[in-house]
Amino acid sequence: MDYLKKKEKKTLPTNVTKEQACTRPFCFFCTMKEPNSFKRRAGISACFKELPLREDQGNVLVLSSLWNVAMAHPDDPEFPSLGIFDCMARFIHKGINNKSTSWIQRDQNIFIPYYAAHVIGSYTMNKAAFAEKAVASGVIPPLLELLRGKMSWVEQRVAVRALGHLASYERTFEAVAEYEEEVVNLAIKLASTCLDVVYVSFVGVKDEIKRQKYHCNLLTRGVGGFEMENCKAEEWASQLQCWSLYILNCFACKERSLNLICKGNFLKELCGMWGGLANHSSPAGIGLVRILCYSKYGRKKIAESKVVIESLCNLSRSSDDWQYMGIDCLLLLLKDPSTRYKVIDMAALFLVDLVELKSLGDRSNLGEAITKALLLNELNKNRRIEKCLEEVWNLKVQRRKKERLLSEEKIEESRVLVDLMKQEANHMFCIGEIEEAIMKYSEALKMCPLVLRKERMVLYSNRAQCELLIGDADAAIRDSTRALCLSSPVNSHSKSLWRRSQAYDMKGLAKESMMDCLMFINGCIKSESSKRVKVPYYAARMISKQMDATWLFATARSKMATVDDQDFQEIKEVQKSESRVNLHESSSDKQDYHDEMMRIVMQKKGLSTIFEEPLTQLKEESWRKMERTKTL
């Protein structure tokens, strides 16, 4: 705990002597300097019992220091063994029960519930033993009070984080599950509405005076201005949504409360919960959809939603980091006889483009798994799907069997012939005979042996460019995807990425277009030999366009923009009354203002549905076990 000793040296004024500092009873910082370890531990334990009872303006400094220590050393057993969880729980209770009194408004006490919940979450994120101590100390009821929205979205974020850690351990899950229905419903509501709440109550408030001052201080630690606050608020809003989904994951893994999680509207909303660029390390909504696909009830509900299936199909043909999750979900649905015929009409049209995938991430022979899933049963009655399955059969079975007999000389002859046909198609393209070029590329693909993956990649990519020019976005996406499956490594062919990005843009699929464009730019950067990297102007324009369309608060912003004039007048009246309030107004008054704004938006238009540990690294060992037991 040398850090706290250094902290004490910094916080004490230079004109204060040690004797003066030690005259304060139960001084936490002075106790930390006690050289005798036995006395120091006894003193810290006494401090944890006494701190919530004291009306001391120094409490926020102690909580801030504990916050720093918990973040830096979450596995240190000293404070958890001395009663820190009981202390934090009592502080949260005190903050909630005294919200309408002067205590929460005095001496920066408004920060204390946030720090207390954060400390609980930090100490319970790695150690099951610490989580058990926290539960035994009674932290769940006060955390639930914060989760219910007794203060603000900032406190909800750290409360849902702490509860997520507690729910992730076998030994403490049941303690959280005692409040199962309420926790699940609150998490669903938070995941669905938190972005709108954060936008209306903070990001959308352009007047800095009307923003909660302590929110600004927590977000930026007093460093940075308006733009920095907005960036941090976006990051925290994404974390709030992802942590809410994480709690739902904990219940879904045990097939608990699936009837609540699998409600139609929420499943549709899950597809749009992707975490944003601010929190790219979390699988967000698709992670929960994938967990649901491991249960029969979950597969049944997902198969009934055309919106969810379409979203999974689009994800499976993207360069998103979670592409493999989309493929996993579709394969699980296809392998289940009760859901196969509900999804195959749509899924087959997308998965047929992925049958030549060799590997994706740590998954090998993924194309073979897709082929087997598509060819499981008899032919489909739908002629279009039947033709699609015939193409898979011809490509993966008949042609492969036939070409095994080809000698190297024959393969080389085919290579030369295909190259001549490609040059002819390129010439047709240059003179504007686009449809003729498409036919020639198709002819070359039929002649090209399957082992010539690079040559086939170029043919597919060139044909995609032709299809873009004639406005056939669907065909361009299909051929670009096939080219990217043949590239080595997967999704690395720059021209195909850019062409598919354009095609997705034509179809209005902003996120998929942006992901491909980002991968394209990444490829440009890696290929640059000079120190000065030049990003193509057309790619920069595409990124700018799609980032605006996929902004985390884009939906909330559009709702605010479409509120009618009467609603704007109501909001303005609230703002005018707010401006007349003294700058030292209570936090409850400010909250009333934001609640009023939210009421107007919800009533008229309805709602759509500092360093933190990465969500994907939480309980890494337990997640790996789950992956091994549920591998396709």
Order of alpha helices (4+ residues) and beta strands (2+ residues): alpha-alpha-alpha-alpha-alpha-alpha-alpha-alpha-alpha-alpha-alpha-alpha-alpha-alpha-alpha-alpha-alpha-alpha-alpha-alpha-alpha-alpha-beta-beta-alpha-alpha-alpha-alpha-alpha-alpha-alpha-alpha-alpha-alpha-alpha-alpha-alpha-alpha
